[in-house]
C-alpha cells in the first residue's frame, strides 16, 4: 500500500490519496515524513548471518 502513496516520478507523497485514506491527523503526520530523492528502488541492506537470524546488534 505504501507504494500507492508515493509518486515515484516526482518522488513525493500523493497528498490527494493520503488525505482520502487517512484521518487529517494521520495524513499530516505522513506528509511530514521525508522521502529520499536518491534511491529509486528497494534493496537488501542486511544479508543475514549463517543462521539467517537478525539481531539489533547485527544490524
C-alpha positions as CSV (number, residue, x, y, z in Angstrom):
1,X,0.0,0.0,0.0
2,X,2.8,2.4,0.7
3,X,3.9,2.3,-2.9
4,X,0.4,3.6,-3.8
5,X,1.0,6.7,-1.6
6,X,4.2,7.8,-3.4
7,X,4.5,9.4,-6.8
8,X,7.7,7.7,-8.0
9,X,8.2,10.2,-10.8
10,X,8.3,13.3,-8.6
11,X,9.5,11.3,-5.6
12,X,6.8,13.0,-3.4
13,X,3.7,11.9,-1.5
14,X,0.4,11.6,-3.3
15,X,-1.3,14.1,-1.0
16,X,-4.8,13.6,-2.5
17,X,-4.6,9.8,-1.8
18,X,-3.2,10.3,1.7
19,X,-5.9,12.8,2.7
20,X,-8.6,10.4,1.3
21,X,-7.4,7.3,3.0
22,X,-6.3,8.6,6.4
23,X,-7.7,10.9,9.0
24,X,-6.5,14.6,8.9
25,X,-4.1,14.0,11.8
26,X,-2.6,10.8,10.3
27,X,-2.3,12.5,6.8
28,X,-0.4,15.4,8.3
29,X,1.9,13.1,10.1
30,X,2.6,11.0,7.0
31,X,3.2,14.1,4.8
32,X,5.9,15.2,7.4
33,X,7.9,12.0,6.7
34,X,10.7,13.0,4.2
35,X,11.1,10.8,1.1
36,X,14.5,10.0,-0.3
37,X,15.3,11.6,-3.7
38,X,18.4,9.4,-4.2
39,X,17.2,5.8,-4.0
40,X,14.9,4.6,-6.8
41,X,14.2,1.1,-5.7
42,X,14.4,-1.2,-2.7
43,X,17.5,-3.1,-1.9
44,X,18.7,-5.6,0.6
45,X,20.9,-3.9,3.2
46,X,21.3,-6.9,5.5
47,X,22.4,-10.2,4.1
48,X,21.8,-12.2,7.3
49,X,24.2,-14.3,9.3
50,X,24.9,-18.0,9.0
51,X,21.6,-18.8,10.8
52,X,19.5,-16.2,8.9
53,X,18.7,-14.5,12.2
54,X,18.5,-10.8,12.7
55,X,19.5,-9.1,15.9
56,X,19.7,-5.4,16.6
57,X,23.4,-5.6,17.3
58,X,24.0,-7.3,13.9
59,X,22.2,-4.5,12.1
